[in-house]
């Protein structure tokens, strides 16, 4: 299990020669993770703004 996890990390490590080459699969995963992170930030900021306007 740890081996698979390490391979998953190496998929995004650009300095590691075997896995550092940008494959289409790693690009897709990276894009999905970035989109999820952006969505999380958007939802968090939306929650804070709703709380802020509720307090005023």
N, C-alpha and C positions, 0 to 999 in steps of 0.2 A: 504493500500500500504506500509506504514511504517512497519507494522507488518511482511509482507512478506520479506521486506528488512532486518529486524532484524534477521529473521529466516535464511536468506541467509548468513548473517555474522556469525551466530552461527554455521552454517554448517562447517566452517573452524576453529572454536575456539576449540582447543584441551582441554582447561581447563574446558569447560562447559559440565557436565556429560551427559545430554540427547542427545546433538548434537555432543559431542566430540568424540564419538565412530566412528572409521573410517569405514564408509560404502563404498561400491563399488562406489556408485554414487558420494559421496564427493571426493573420490580419483580420479575419472575420471575428474570431474570439476577442481580439483586442478591441475592435470596434464595438462589439456587444457590451463588453465590460465598461468601456468608456461611456456608452450611452446609459447604462444602468446607473453609473456613478453620477452622471449629470442629472438624471431623473431623481435620484435620491436627494441631491442638493436642492433641486427645484422644489420638491415636496417639503423638505425641512424649512426652506425659506418661506414657503407658502403658509406652513403651520405657524411660524413665528409672526408673520405679518397678520394672520387672522387673530392670534392671541393679542397682538399689539393693538389692533383696532377694536377688539372686544373690551380692552381695558380702558380705552379713551372714552 
